[in-house]
Amino acid sequence: MISSSQPLRSSSPEALPKLLDAYGDRLFSYCRFLPRSRENAQLVVRDGLVVATAQIEHLVCDEWFGPWLYLLARGDASVVR
């Protein structure tokens, strides 16, 4: 599992697929009940990971990497409902 933001910070082309493998299922399970539909949960996970990739420089502490991903997903889910 990716427990560090380093792959995203390095702009590695494998970073996003690895991030999806590491967190995708758990983020989907979390998001499944936030936007109340399977399709919207898939969009929330995808968009959250894209935002994480684009905004990684704003994460100041790697210890918060996992919780930060959930925070991004939750914020996106509040818009998608």
C-alpha positions in Angstrom: 0.0 0.0 0.0 1.1 3.5 -0.6 1.6 5.0 2.8 3.5 8.0 1.6 2.8 10.9 -0.8 6.3 10.5 -2.4 5.1 8.7 -5.6 2.6 11.5 -6.3 5.2 14.2 -5.4 7.7 12.6 -7.9 5.1 12.8 -10.7 5.7 9.1 -11.4 3.4 7.8 -14.2 2.7 4.7 -12.0 1.6 6.8 -9.1 -2.1 7.2 -9.9 -2.7 3.5 -10.8 -0.8 2.5 -7.6 -2.9 4.9 -5.6 -6.1 3.5 -7.1 -4.9 -0.1 -6.3 -4.0 0.9 -2.7 -7.0 3.0 -1.8 -9.6 2.6 -4.5 -11.7 -0.2 -2.9 -11.7 1.4 0.6 -12.5 4.8 -0.7 -15.3 3.4 -2.8 -16.7 1.6 0.3 -16.5 4.8 2.2 -18.0 6.9 -0.5 -20.7 4.5 -1.5 -23.0 5.8 1.3 -22.1 9.5 1.0 -23.5 10.3 -2.5 -26.1 7.4 -2.2 -25.4 5.8 -5.5 -22.8 3.5 -6.9 -22.2 5.6 -10.0 -21.7 8.8 -8.0 -19.4 7.0 -5.6 -17.2 5.9 -8.5 -17.0 9.5 -9.7 -16.2 10.7 -6.2 -13.3 8.2 -5.9 -12.0 9.1 -9.3 -12.2 12.8 -8.8 -10.7 12.6 -5.3 -7.7 10.8 -6.6 -7.3 13.3 -9.5 -7.5 16.2 -7.0 -4.9 14.4 -4.7 -2.6 14.2 -7.7 -3.0 17.9 -8.5 -2.9 19.2 -5.0 -0.2 16.9 -3.4 2.1 19.9 -2.7 -0.5 21.2 -0.2 -0.1 18.1 2.0 2.5 19.0 4.6 2.8 15.8 6.6 2.9 12.3 5.1 1.3 10.9 8.2 -1.9 12.5 7.0 -1.8 11.1 3.5 -4.5 8.4 4.0 -6.8 10.6 6.0 -6.3 13.4 3.5 -7.5 11.2 0.7 -10.7 10.4 2.6 -11.1 14.1 3.3 -10.9 14.9 -0.4 -13.4 12.2 -1.2 -15.8 13.4 1.5 -15.6 16.9 0.2 -16.3 15.8 -3.3 -19.2 13.6 -2.2 -20.9 16.6 -0.6 -21.0 18.3 -4.0 -22.1 15.2 -6.0 -25.2 14.3 -4.0 
